[in-house]
């Protein structure tokens, strides 16, 4: 079936006497319709195979992944995106904490993984806290723009802070408090540790709760144990708290009771306004022994030069990495990461092929960036933002793909961070041609806009779109399938069971990839660059 070519953009090109008119609506539609489920599935099968071992950074799985991407993009006629190379070096350091540790509080030893997960971001073989006083600091937020500071009047030097996950808006659902149910960056675990470090704390412990975290304790067990990758600063990250980690809700309840406090009441107080309270005589002790390895991982970058404005780039992004292999785990040891994010990486190839199939390149360059170490805290995209291959003032927009829709066709498309930029209107235009509407984030409380690689581009001032899937099934059969498959997917997030399944319905993923192709093409052909909306916290720098 033919798809639309933006008549407005075509008319603009004709009036300008632009060579873009050599691309017909049939040309653009052929590229659009070249995106298909069979090819997408084949790429996912390879990337998520046991041979690739879960695609951990600096592993054999990384070598295989980068070789596969290089081969595929070369076949499509793409040029190396980083000078004469398809790769950008990302220097990493991995810290693997010895699991034989205990966290001692109030005379009781808490066990690794069962009760807590602790570690250190300092580049040091040994870090510890000993008899460190505990203080509850609510959400651990210092946000002047919201007139909120949980640390106001508090000296936490030498102390260990206990922190709630998410931010006060989630707890109250008050739209006037922060951004209501939609998590801000202040709700992210990364921010909690960063702010505790800025405040001079010795330790930082986040209380895990499934609803505000948006994932179960098993994700903490799997994601924060084993090798933890990061960057090595000149000070060996000694400005970070000595020990950081998580405890279960059950442990938190026990600790608050020992301190003569009520956890539920303390949470309620923390949501009313800036709040902190000492936890009596409770102190924490734990010793972390790190195995340190330095390595080089890589971002992958490939470019299809633009026919009219080759120095202006639309960047498509996805992370190629996952959690690798846990040889200490019983049973299945490989975190294949099929959904997260072999689908997004495969999607890059599919969209790239659609552009390569055009008889003439789009006006602006199309660049495809597969980043490393997303699962370790968006490290690959953070590194790219700090060392951009393409300058921010030459980057028109970013379209990010993370965990594509496996639940069949839908009548809408969900936009994470809806309303932040003019890209939403281009997406709505393309979605309308599919008979779809644009809907908001289905789970704003999870803070999705701050949890994937587009966030790095947004921080650079580059309009970044993160969309996909939807909530309204196309028909009754699809609705029934969605109910069954969503249960499987929900239980497999960051688990070994996130592997390719023949029963996946990739037709919805194809719908979305076609939209991403169309939006990128439209951005390429329009004279003006997309802008952030006035109410967005991001603006061009």
N, C-alpha and C positions, 0 to 999 in steps of 0.2 A: 504494500500500500504506500502511495506517495505521501510524503509529509511536506509541510509548508516551508517556503523560503520567505523570510521576512520581506514583505512588499515595501514597507517603509524604507528599509535599508537598501533594497534594490533600487528604489526610486532615487534615493540620495546618491547612490553610486553613479547612476545614469546622469543626473544633473551635474555631478562633479566631473564627468568625463572620465571616471575611474575605470581602470582595467578590470575591476572586480566583476563587471558585467559579463565577462567571459565565463563566469560560473553561473549556470542556469539553475532554476529551481529543481530540475531533474537531477543535476549533478549533486546538489546538496542532499536531496532526498535519497539518492543511492548510497551516499555515505552514511546517512542516518539509518537506513534499513540494513546496512551491512553488519550492524551490531546484532549479534544473535546469541541465544542461550547455549547452543552446542559449543561454539568456540570458547565462550566464557567458562563453561564447565571444564573444558579440557585444560585451560590454563590453571584453574583452581585445583584440579586433580594433581597436576605436577607440583605446584607450589606447596600444597598441603600434604604431599606424599610423605611416607615414613622416611624415604631417602633424604628428604630435606631436614629431617630431625627437629622440626618446630621452629626453624629459621631464627635461632638466637643470634644476636650480634656477635661478631668475631668468632664464628663457628664455621664448621664445614658447611652447614646449612646456608650461611651467608654467602660463601663462595659459590654454591650451586645457584642460589637465587640471583645473584648479580650476573653470573654467566648466562642464566636463562633470560633475564631482562635484556642484557646486551645483545644476545642472539636475536631475540624477537624484534627489538627496535632497529637493529641493523637491517633485518629482512624487510622492514617497512620503509627503509630509506631515510631514517632519522639520523641526524648528525650528533656527535658528542656534544653535550651541553656545557661542559666545563673545559673550554679550550679544545685540546685534542683528545680529551678523556670523557668517558661516560660516568666517571666516578668523582666524588668529592670526599676527601679524607675527613673522618670525624674521629679525633683522638678521644679515647674513652679509658676510664679506669674502672675495673670491677672490684667490688668488695663482697666477699662471701663470708657471712658470719657463721661461726661454729654453732651448730644447733644445740650443742650440749651446754646450754646456759639456763639459768633460772633467774626469775625476777622475784626478789624478796621484798615483801611489803607487809608490815604489821605482823611479823613473825611467821608468815606463810610463804612458801615457795610456789610460784606460778610457773607452769610448764610451757616450753616453746611449742608453738602452733596450737596446742590445746587451749591455752588460756591467753597467750600473748605472742606477739612477734616483735622482737627488738633488733636493732642494728645501729650502725653508725655511718654517717656520710663523711666523716673525717678520714683522710688518707693516712691511716695509722693501724698498726697491727693489733693494738690493744686500746680500748677506750672503756671507761666504766663510770658509773655513779655509785657513790657509797653513802648511805644514810642521808640521802638528799630529801629535804622537806618537800612534801607534796602541797600544791596549791591549785585549786580548781579555778580556771580563768574563763569559764563559760565557753563562748565560741572562739576565744583567742583572737579576737578581731580588733584591729586599730584602724578605723576608717573615718578620717576627718570629714569626708563628704557626707557621711551618714550621721555625723555627730555621735560616734560610737567608739569607745576605747575600753576594752575589757582590762587593759593593763594600767589604766589611769591610777596614779598614786601608789603603784605597786612596784616593789623591788624584787625581781625574781632571780637575781644573781645567786648562783649556787643551788637553786631550787629546781624541782621538776614540775612542769606545768601539766595539768590534766585538762584536755580540751574536747569539746563536742565537735562532731563532724557536721558539715553543711553550715548554714547561717541562720540568723533569727527569723528571716522571712519564711523559711520552710516550716518552722515550728508553729508560727502564728497564722500563716496563710494571709497575713495582713498585706495587701498590695502596697500600702504606704511605707512598709518596713523593708528596707533594702529594695529588692525587686519582687517582694512577695514570695510566691512558691517557686519562682525561678532562681536557681542558685547563681550567685555571683562568684567571682574568683576568690572572694574571702571565704567561701565555703569549701574550697578545695584543700585536700590534705597537704599539697605542696605549700600552699600559703601558710598553713598552720605552723609547719616546721620553720619556714622562713621567718615568720614574725616572732616566734619563740626565740629564735637565734638572735634576731635584732634586739630583742629585749634583754638578752644576756642570760637566758635560762641555761641550766646545765643539761636538763633532760626535757623531753616533750613526749607525752603519751596521749594518743587520740583514742577516744572511746568509740568502738565500732557499734553501730546500730544499722541494721539492714535497710530500713526505709530511707533515712537521710543520706546514707552512703550510696544507696542505689545498687548495692551488691551484697551477697551474703558473706559470712566469715570465711568460707572456703576460698574466696577470691583473695582475701588478705593472706591466708596461709600460703597460697600458691604464688602470688605476685610479689610479696615482700620477703620471701625466703629465697634461699639459693643466691646465685650471683645477682648483685644489684649494680647496674652500670650508672656512671655519672661522669662529670667533668672534673679535672684536677686543676684547681686554681693555684696561683703561686704560693699561697699560704697553706696549701694542702687541705683546704676546706676547714681550717681550724676555727673559722668564724661561725661554724655550724654548731648546734648543740652537740654535746658529746654522745648522747644516746637518744634515739627517737624510735617510736614504734606504736603499736596498737594493743589494746586489751579488749576482751569481749565485754558485752553488756553485763553478763553474769558477774564477771570480776569487778566491774565498776560498781554494781549494786553492793557487792560485798565490801569493797573499800570504803564507800560512802557510809555504810552502816558502822564500820569500824571507827570512822571519824566522827561518829555522832551526827551524821547528816542523812538526809533522805535524797536519793539520787533523783527521783521524779520531781521533788520540790525544787531542788537545785537547778534542774533543767528548766523548769517553769520560770524561775527567777532570772535565769540567763537570757530568756527570750523577751523579757520585759524591758531590759535596758542593760547598759554596760554593767558587768557583774564579775566579782571574784570572791573567793572565800578560802581561808586556810583549811587544810584537812587535818586539823588537830595535831597529834604527835606522830602521824604516819610519815614514815620515810621509805625511800626506795633505794634498792641496791641491785646492780646487775653488772656483769663483766662481759664485754663483747670482744671476741677474738676474731680478727679479720684475716682472710687470705686475700692478698692484693695482687691483681694482675693488670698490667697496662696493655692496651691493644689499640689497633686502628680498625674502626668499622667504616662503612661507606654509605653515603647517599648516592643514589643513581639519578642521573639527569640527562635527558635527551631532548633535542629540539628539531622541529620542522620549521625552517626559516620562513618568515612571512614574505609574501610577494610584493607588498607595497611598503610596509613599515617593519622591516625585520628586527629593528632594535627595540621594538615594543613587544612585550611578551604577556600572554595569558598562561598562567601556570596551573596545571592540574597536579594534585598531590594525593598520595596515599602512603601509608607506612607498610613496608615489606616484612617487618620483623614480627616475631611472636616470642613465646616464653621458652622455646628450646626443649631440652630433654632433662628430666630429673631422674638420675640413675639411682637415687635413694628411695624412689617411690615403688611401692609394690604394684604389680599388674602393669597396665599400660603406662609407660613412662614418657611418651612423646606428646607434647602439646602442639598438635598439628596446626592449629590456628587457621582452619579452613574458612570460617565465617569472618574471623577477626585475625588477619585481614588479607587472606589470600584472595577473597572476593574483590576487595578494593584494588589490590595490585593487579589482578586480572582485568579489572575494569579499566585501568590505565591503558593496558595493551589494546583493549577493544576500542576505546575512544580514539587512541592514537592511530589505529588502523583505519578508522572511519575518515579521519582527516587525510591520511596518506592516500586514500583511494580517490580523492578529488583530482580532477584533471589540472587544476591550478591551486597552488597553496592559498590558504586564507591570507587576508591582507596583513595581519599581525602574526608574529611567530607563536607557535603552539609548543610549549615546553612541558615535559612530563617529569615529575620529581617523585621518586620513591625513596622515602627517608627511613633511616635506621632508628632503633631504640625508642620508638614511641611508647612501648609498654613500660619503659623505665622512667617515664616522666617527660615525654615529648622531646627527647634529647636531640635526635637528628634534625628536627625542624627548628629547635632552638639554636643549634649550631649554624644551620643555614641562615637563620635570621641575623645572627651575629657576624657571619661571614658569607654574605649573599653572593652567589655566582652572577646573578643578574641584579643590578642595582634596583633599589626600591622605586626610584623615579623612572625606571624603565619597565616596571612590572605593573601591568594594567589591572589585573584581578587574579584571584585564586579560587579554584573550584576543588574542594576536597572530597575524597571518597573513603569512607571507613565503615566496614561491615555492611555490605549491600543487602537489599531486600531479598529475602529467601521465601517470602510468604505469598507470592503470587501477585497478580495485578490488582491495583487499587484505584479508587476514584479520586484520590487526593495525593498530594505529596507534602510530606512534613518538612518544614524548614526550621532547623535549630538556630536560634537567634534571629527569628523572623523580625523584620522591621528595622534591621541595622543598616541596610544599604539598598541602593537602587537596583542591585542584582535581583532582588525579589520580584520586581516588575518584569524583568526579562524572563525569569523562570515562570512566572504566571502566564506570560504570553505563550511560551513554549508548551506549558502544561495544558493550556486551553485547547491547543491544536490536538492534544491527545484525549480531549474530553475530560480533563482532570482539573481540580481546583487546588489552590495552595492553602495548606493548613499550618498551624503553628506547631511548636515542639510538643510531641505527645507526652513528654516527661520532663518538664522544665526544671523540676527539683534536682535532677541529676547533674545539672550544670554542663550539659553537653557542649556548649560553645567554647568552654574552657578546657576541654578534655581531648581534643584531637589536634591534628597538625596545622589546620587553618589558623589556629589561635596565634601561632608565631607570625603569620603574615598580617593578621589583624593588628598585632602589636607593632608591626613595621609601618602601619598606616595604610596597608593595602586592603581594599575591600575583598572579603573572603566569604564564600558561600559554603555552607555545610547542610546538605539536604538529602532526603532519600526516604523511600517507603511511604507509608501512609496508614491511616486507621480504618478506612472504609473499603471493604472488600468489593471487588467488581461484581461478584454474584454469590449465590448461596453456596455453591460447591467450593468456591475459593474461601468463603468465610469459615466453612467447616474445616478445610485444610489448615487455615491459619490457626484455628484453635488447637488443633493437634500438634502442629509443628512448632508453634510458639512455646509450648511447654518443653519440648526437646531443646530448643535453642536457649531458653532461659536457664536451664539446668547445666548447660555446657559452656557458659561464658568463663573463659580462662580455666577450662578443664580439658583433660585429654580427649573427652568425647566431642570436642569441637573439630570434627573431621568431615570430609566430603561425604555426602549422602546422595544416592541416586534419586531419592524421593523429593529432593529439593525442587521447588518450582521457581525457576530463575526468570520467568517472564516479567515479573515486577522489577527485577534488577535491570533487565534489558530496557524496560520503559524509562527507568531513571537515567541509565547511561545515555540513552538517546536524548533526553532532556539536557544532560550535561554537555553533550556534543553541540546541541543547538544553541544553548546559552553561550558557550565559548565562541561559536562561530559568529553569533550576533554581536558579541562584544568586539570581536575582531573587525567587523565591518562597519560599526557605527563610528562617527567622527569623534565623539566625546568619550572620555573614560567614565566608568561608573563611579559614583560618589557614595560616601557614607551619608546616611540620613543625619539630620541635625541633632536628633536625640540619642545618637549612638555615642558610646564612650570612646570610640576609635575615630580618628580623623587623620587625613594625610599629614605627614610631618614635613 
